[in-house]
Amino acid sequence: MRPWVKALLLIVSLIVVAVLGLRMEDLRAQKELAAYRAHLVASGEKLDLVAHIPTLPPASSNGAASFMVAPQFTRLPFWLVLQYPVAPGRACVAWQREKQVNAETNIWPMMTAHLVTNRAAVAAIRAALEYPELLFNPDYGKGFEARLPHLERIRESAWQLAHAAVTTMQARDKQGALDHLLTGVRLTGRFREPIHISQLIRTSYSRELLKATWELLQAPDWSDEQLAALQGAWQEWKLLDDWLAAAQVERTTFSAAFARCRAEPALLVGDCLCSGEPSWDCRQVKAQRFASAHVWKLGFSHRDELWSLRQHQRHVEHLRGIAATDNGLPHGKEFDLPPMPSGSRVHVLSGMQSPGFGSSVLKLATFETARRITTTAVALHRHRQRHKEFPASLAELVPDFLSEAPHDFMDGQPLRYRRTAEGQFWLWSVGSDSKDDGGDPTSLAGKPVNWLFGRDWVWPQAATQAEVDAYHAARAAERAAQLTSNR
């Protein structure tokens, strides 16, 4: 037998052995995956997507269609800077200032004209909220490829309504400002779609509504009826339930994604970022991805899916533990998944799509903590409205203003509170490190930033004019020094 024939037979034999080895490994993983899925089902888990899709209410009680045909907002002419931090624990009240911090002229007339232009959009949203439910109907079966056109409208509406509330407050129309704020809080609170990206967007842009709530609370002489409506709107949120429902849906959509990619491995190849005619390097990368996708299908796809399902199950169980203990980060720093090996041929799909569970939980915990602090702050103002002063402890809010003493979602303990000698209050959470620093609002970044980035997360107090002037003087001195050093 000629040498080249022997070499060819050897190569073919090695390829056959490798393919058989891959197939045997994949069959083992397939059995392990089936056994794990059976274990989850026997434990009461529902792994079918249909079990988690919300039942669409009849059109007569669903405001989703009305919301989608509402006139769209025009672009904001100017972005207000709400709850602008100027010192640790102190923030500038936007509606009390003639000029915004980043504006050369008075922008309020422009913002007011914008409100007039968008009256129809606001009225249409309020009409949609007259329906008892707000449930959209995305194609859950398409998983990550499902179209979600309503997300952009939810995002834009939350942003615009927060700015509308503060703009109306600047005109000293307190009830009009409250109506705008209530519309925004009720809209985002009722949007309970069990999709992870939907929950992320919902909480991300609702932070502007939290800031607007702080802004409005800086105005005096609210009635108890007005404050109770605002408190009730924030209390209607069911964020823990919604986040858990989204995690369960995502667990099923990942399994569907694995099945689809096994049927069409080319979906894993993707497009190279090549400008003009594809280069040799681009073709080479695509060829490598193509080969990797088929090797993955042949021997690693079920092992990859098993790893993904276990991590998603861990995420679901972690969220259940959070709800049971009322503690947002019982082991938050240890929750991030172990890093996958660089260039792993096993974790091809899960490496492309698996979310950062630890960061997701932190976003949930951060917003939920801010929401609870905000709700408590409204209740404190209700107490002052009735009794002419803030309470000596949060326990005095029960039962007239709260059904139970508020808990800090970051450690499961009661929120920290003290009444100040000036007749104000200091209300705070221990923050992401779960360590009580006594209400220290100092920013970890060294400069006044969003209050949710301090050593403790302290509900801000309104800054005095002297504090605002000192802040801007310090920033002007820094800019002057920077210009001098650059010359």
C-alpha positions in Angstrom: 0.0 0.0 0.0 1.4 3.3 -1.0 2.4 5.7 1.8 0.0 8.4 0.8 -2.9 5.9 0.9 -1.9 4.9 4.4 -1.7 8.5 5.5 -5.2 9.2 4.0 -6.6 6.1 5.8 -5.1 7.3 9.0 -6.6 10.7 8.7 -10.0 9.3 7.8 -9.8 6.9 10.8 -8.9 9.8 13.1 -11.8 11.8 11.8 -14.2 8.9 12.3 -12.9 8.3 15.8 -13.3 12.1 16.6 -16.8 12.2 15.2 -17.8 9.1 17.1 -16.3 10.5 20.3 -18.2 13.8 19.8 -21.5 11.9 19.2 -21.0 9.7 22.2 -20.3 12.8 24.4 -23.4 14.5 22.9 -25.6 11.5 23.6 -24.4 11.4 27.2 -25.1 15.1 27.6 -28.5 14.6 26.0 -29.4 11.9 28.5 -28.2 14.2 31.4 -30.3 17.0 30.0 -33.4 14.9 29.7 -32.9 13.6 33.3 -32.4 17.1 34.6 -35.5 18.4 32.8 -37.5 15.4 34.2 -36.2 16.3 37.7 -37.3 19.9 37.4 -40.8 18.9 36.1 -41.1 16.4 39.0 -40.2 19.2 41.4 -43.1 21.3 40.1 -41.3 23.4 37.5 -43.2 24.3 34.3 -40.7 24.2 31.4 -43.3 24.7 28.6 -43.6 28.3 27.3 -47.4 28.0 27.1 -47.6 27.7 30.9 -46.0 31.1 31.4 -47.7 33.2 28.7 -50.2 35.6 30.3 -53.8 35.1 29.2 -54.8 37.9 26.9 -57.9 39.7 28.4 -60.8 40.7 26.1 -60.4 43.9 24.1 -63.1 45.5 26.3 -60.9 45.4 29.3 -57.4 45.7 27.8 -55.9 49.2 27.1 -53.0 47.9 25.0 -54.6 48.6 21.6 -55.7 52.0 22.7 -52.2 52.8 23.9 -50.6 51.7 20.6 -52.8 54.0 18.5 -52.3 57.0 20.7 -50.5 60.0 19.2 -46.7 59.8 19.7 -44.8 62.4 21.7 -42.8 64.9 19.7 -39.1 65.1 20.6 -38.3 66.9 23.8 -36.8 70.3 23.0 -34.6 70.1 26.2 -33.8 67.5 28.8 -34.5 68.6 32.3 -31.9 67.5 34.9 -34.0 66.2 37.7 -32.8 65.8 41.3 -29.4 67.2 40.4 -26.8 66.3 43.1 -24.7 69.2 44.3 -23.3 67.8 47.7 -23.5 64.5 49.5 -27.2 64.0 50.4 -28.2 67.3 48.8 -29.8 67.9 45.4 -31.0 70.9 43.4 -34.7 71.2 42.9 -35.1 71.7 39.1 -38.5 73.4 39.1 -37.4 76.1 41.6 -34.7 77.4 39.3 -35.2 79.8 36.5 -32.4 78.2 34.4 -31.5 74.5 34.2 -28.0 73.6 35.3 -26.8 73.0 31.7 -28.8 75.8 30.0 -27.7 79.3 29.2 -31.3 80.7 29.0 -34.6 80.1 30.6 -35.9 76.9 28.9 -39.3 76.7 30.8 -41.3 78.5 28.1 -40.0 76.0 25.5 -40.9 73.1 27.8 -44.3 74.5 28.4 -45.0 74.9 24.7 -43.9 71.3 24.2 -46.5 70.2 26.8 -49.2 72.0 24.9 -48.2 70.3 21.7 -48.4 66.9 23.3 -51.7 67.2 25.1 -53.3 64.7 22.8 -50.6 62.1 23.5 -51.0 62.5 27.3 -54.8 62.3 27.0 -54.6 59.2 25.0 -52.4 57.4 27.5 -54.8 58.4 30.3 -57.7 57.0 28.2 -55.7 53.7 27.8 -55.3 53.5 31.6 -59.0 53.7 32.0 -59.1 50.0 31.0 -58.5 47.6 33.9 -55.5 45.9 32.2 -52.6 46.8 30.0 -51.3 43.6 28.3 -49.6 43.4 25.0 -49.4 40.3 22.8 -45.8 39.7 21.6 -45.0 36.5 19.8 -43.4 34.7 22.8 -42.6 31.7 20.5 -40.0 33.7 18.6 -38.0 34.2 21.8 -35.3 36.8 21.4 -36.4 37.6 17.9 -39.9 38.7 19.0 -40.8 42.2 18.0 -41.7 44.5 20.9 -42.7 47.8 19.3 -44.5 48.9 22.5 -41.3 49.0 24.4 -40.1 52.2 22.8 -43.5 53.8 23.5 -43.4 52.8 27.1 -39.8 54.2 27.4 -40.7 57.5 25.7 -43.9 57.9 27.7 -42.2 57.4 31.1 -39.5 59.9 30.2 -41.9 62.5 28.8 -44.4 62.3 31.6 -41.7 62.7 34.3 -40.5 65.9 32.5 -44.1 67.1 32.0 -44.7 66.7 35.8 -41.7 68.9 36.7 -42.5 71.4 34.0 -46.0 71.8 35.2 -44.8 72.1 38.8 -42.5 75.0 37.7 -45.7 76.8 36.7 -47.0 76.1 40.2 -49.8 74.0 38.9 -49.5 71.3 41.6 -52.5 69.2 40.7 -51.6 69.2 37.0 -48.0 68.2 37.9 -49.4 65.4 40.1 -51.7 64.2 37.3 -48.8 63.9 34.9 -46.7 62.0 37.5 -49.6 59.6 38.4 -50.1 58.8 34.7 -46.4 57.9 34.3 -46.3 55.8 37.5 -49.5 54.0 36.7 -48.5 53.3 33.1 -45.1 51.7 34.0 -46.5 50.0 37.1 -49.2 48.3 35.1 -46.8 47.2 32.3 -46.0 43.7 33.7 -44.8 41.9 30.6 -42.8 38.7 31.6 -39.9 39.4 29.3 -36.5 40.3 30.7 -35.7 43.2 28.4 -39.2 44.6 29.1 -38.5 44.6 32.8 -35.1 46.2 32.3 -36.5 49.0 30.2 -39.4 49.5 32.5 -37.2 50.0 35.6 -34.5 51.9 33.7 -36.8 54.7 32.5 -39.0 54.7 35.6 -36.1 56.1 37.5 -36.9 59.4 36.0 -40.4 59.1 37.5 -38.7 58.4 40.9 -36.8 61.6 40.5 -39.9 63.5 39.5 -41.6 62.2 42.7 -38.7 63.7 44.7 -39.1 67.0 42.9 -42.8 67.3 43.6 -42.3 66.4 47.3 -40.2 69.5 47.7 -43.3 71.6 47.2 -45.3 72.5 50.4 -48.9 72.0 51.3 -49.9 68.8 49.5 -53.2 67.4 50.7 -53.4 63.9 52.2 -55.6 62.9 49.3 -53.0 63.9 46.8 -50.1 62.3 48.6 -52.2 59.1 49.2 -52.8 58.8 45.5 -49.1 59.1 44.7 -48.1 56.6 47.4 -50.8 54.2 46.1 -49.5 54.4 42.6 -46.0 53.4 43.6 -47.3 50.6 45.9 -49.2 49.0 43.0 -45.9 47.9 41.5 -45.3 44.1 41.8 -41.7 44.1 40.7 -40.6 40.8 42.4 -43.4 38.8 40.8 -42.8 40.4 37.4 -39.0 39.8 37.5 -39.6 36.1 38.5 -42.2 35.6 35.7 -39.7 37.1 33.2 -36.9 34.7 34.4 -39.2 31.7 33.9 -40.2 32.8 30.4 -36.5 33.4 29.5 -35.7 29.9 30.8 -38.1 28.4 28.2 -37.1 30.7 25.4 -33.4 29.7 25.8 -34.4 26.1 25.4 -36.3 27.0 22.2 -33.2 28.9 20.9 -31.1 25.7 21.4 -33.5 23.6 19.4 -33.6 26.1 16.6 -29.8 26.5 16.4 -29.4 22.7 16.3 -31.7 22.7 13.3 -30.0 25.7 11.7 -26.3 25.9 12.9 -25.8 28.8 10.4 -27.7 31.0 12.9 -24.6 30.9 15.1 -22.3 32.2 12.4 -23.6 35.7 12.4 -22.4 38.5 10.1 -18.8 39.9 10.2 -18.5 43.6 10.6 -17.0 44.2 7.2 -17.2 47.4 5.2 -17.6 47.1 1.5 -16.3 43.9 -0.1 -15.6 41.2 2.5 -11.9 40.9 3.2 -10.0 37.7 3.5 -9.9 38.0 7.3 -13.7 38.4 7.3 -14.2 35.3 5.2 -11.8 33.4 7.4 -13.6 34.4 10.6 -16.9 33.4 9.1 -15.5 30.0 8.0 -14.2 29.5 11.5 -17.6 30.3 13.0 -19.3 28.0 10.5 -17.0 25.1 11.4 -17.4 25.8 15.1 -21.2 25.9 14.8 -21.3 22.5 13.2 -18.8 21.0 15.7 -21.1 22.4 18.4 -24.1 20.8 16.9 -22.3 17.5 16.5 -20.9 17.1 20.0 -21.5 20.0 22.4 -25.0 21.5 21.9 -26.7 19.4 24.6 -23.9 20.0 27.1 -24.2 23.7 26.4 -28.0 23.6 26.9 -27.6 21.7 30.1 -25.2 24.3 31.5 -27.6 27.1 30.4 -30.7 25.4 31.9 -28.9 24.9 35.2 -27.9 28.6 35.4 -31.4 29.8 34.4 -32.8 27.5 37.1 -30.4 28.9 39.6 -31.5 32.4 38.6 -35.2 31.4 39.1 -34.5 29.9 42.5 -32.5 32.9 43.6 -35.4 35.2 42.7 -37.8 33.0 44.7 -35.4 33.2 47.6 -35.3 37.0 47.3 -39.1 37.1 47.4 -39.3 34.8 50.4 -36.7 36.6 52.5 -37.5 40.1 51.3 -33.7 40.5 50.8 -32.5 41.7 47.4 -28.9 40.6 47.8 -28.6 37.7 50.2 -25.5 36.5 48.4 -25.3 39.1 45.6 -21.6 39.3 45.1 -21.3 35.5 44.8 -24.2 35.2 42.4 -22.5 36.0 39.1 -21.8 32.9 37.1 -18.3 31.5 36.8 -16.6 32.8 33.7 -16.6 30.4 30.7 -13.3 29.5 29.2 -12.2 31.9 26.4 -13.0 30.5 23.0 -15.0 27.6 24.5 -16.5 25.3 21.9 -19.0 24.0 24.4 -20.7 27.3 25.5 -21.2 28.7 22.1 -24.9 29.6 22.3 -25.1 30.2 26.1 -22.0 32.3 25.8 -23.6 34.5 23.2 -27.0 35.0 24.9 -26.7 34.1 28.6 -27.4 37.3 30.6 -25.4 38.6 33.5 -27.6 37.2 36.2 -25.7 39.0 39.0 -26.0 42.4 37.4 -29.7 41.7 36.6 -30.5 41.0 40.3 -28.6 44.1 41.3 -30.7 46.2 38.9 -33.8 44.7 40.4 -32.7 45.3 43.9 -31.6 48.9 43.2 -34.9 49.9 41.7 -37.0 48.1 44.3 -35.0 49.7 47.1 -35.5 53.2 45.5 -39.2 52.5 45.0 -39.6 51.5 48.7 -37.7 54.5 49.9 -39.8 56.8 47.7 -43.0 55.2 49.0 -41.8 55.7 52.5 -40.9 59.3 51.9 -44.4 60.0 50.6 -45.8 58.4 53.7 -43.5 60.6 55.9 -44.9 63.7 54.1 -48.4 62.5 54.8 -47.6 62.2 58.5 -46.2 65.7 58.5 -49.3 67.0 56.7 -51.5 65.6 59.4 -49.4 66.0 62.5 -47.3 69.1 61.5 -44.0 67.2 61.9 -42.2 64.1 60.7 -42.5 61.1 63.0 -39.8 60.1 65.6 -39.6 56.6 64.0 -41.0 54.8 61.0 -43.2 52.7 63.3 -45.4 55.7 63.8 -46.4 55.4 60.1 -48.3 52.2 60.9 -51.2 51.7 60.4 -52.4 55.1 59.2 -50.0 55.6 56.4 -48.3 52.2 55.9 -49.6 48.7 56.6 -46.3 47.7 58.1 -42.9 49.2 58.8 -40.9 49.5 55.6 -38.0 47.1 55.1 -34.6 47.7 53.4 -34.6 45.4 50.4 -30.8 45.3 50.4 -30.5 43.5 53.7 -34.0 42.5 54.8 -33.8 44.8 57.8 -36.0 47.9 58.5 -35.1 51.0 56.6 -32.9 53.3 58.5 -34.4 56.6 59.6 -33.9 59.5 61.9 -35.5 62.9 62.4 -33.1 65.8 62.2 -32.8 68.8 64.5 -33.9 71.1 61.6 -37.3 69.3 61.4 -36.4 67.2 58.3 -35.5 63.5 58.1 -32.7 61.2 57.1 -34.0 58.1 55.3 -31.6 55.5 53.9 -30.7 52.0 52.7 -27.5 50.2 53.5 -26.8 50.1 49.7 -25.1 47.4 47.6 -22.5 46.5 50.1 -25.2 45.6 52.7 -23.2 47.6 55.3 -24.8 50.4 57.3 -22.5 53.4 57.3 -24.9 55.4 59.5 -26.6 57.2 56.6 -23.3 58.3 54.9 -24.3 59.8 51.5 -20.7 60.3 50.4 -20.3 59.1 46.8 -17.9 56.2 46.2 -16.8 58.1 43.1 -15.7 61.1 45.1 -18.1 63.7 43.7 -21.9 64.2 44.1 -23.6 61.7 41.9 -26.9 59.8 41.8 -27.9 59.0 45.4 -28.0 55.3 44.5 -24.2 55.3 44.2 -23.3 56.5 47.7 -21.9 54.5 50.7 -25.5 54.4 51.9 -28.4 55.2 49.7 -29.8 58.3 51.3 -33.0 60.0 50.2 -31.7 63.5 49.2 -32.6 66.7 50.9 -33.2 69.9 48.9 -29.9 71.9 48.6 -29.8 75.5 49.8 -28.9 78.2 47.4 -25.6 78.6 49.1 -24.8 74.9 48.4 -25.9 75.2 44.8 -23.6 78.3 44.3 -20.7 76.6 46.0 -21.1 73.5 43.8 -21.0 75.6 40.6 -18.1 77.7 41.8 -16.1 74.6 42.5 -16.9 73.1 39.0 -16.0 76.5 37.4 -12.6 76.5 39.3 -12.0 72.9 38.1 -12.7 73.8 34.5 -10.4 76.9 34.7 -7.6 74.8 36.2 -8.1 72.2 33.4 -7.9 74.8 30.7 -4.7 76.2 32.3 -3.0 72.8 32.4 -3.9 72.1 28.8 -2.2 75.2 27.5 
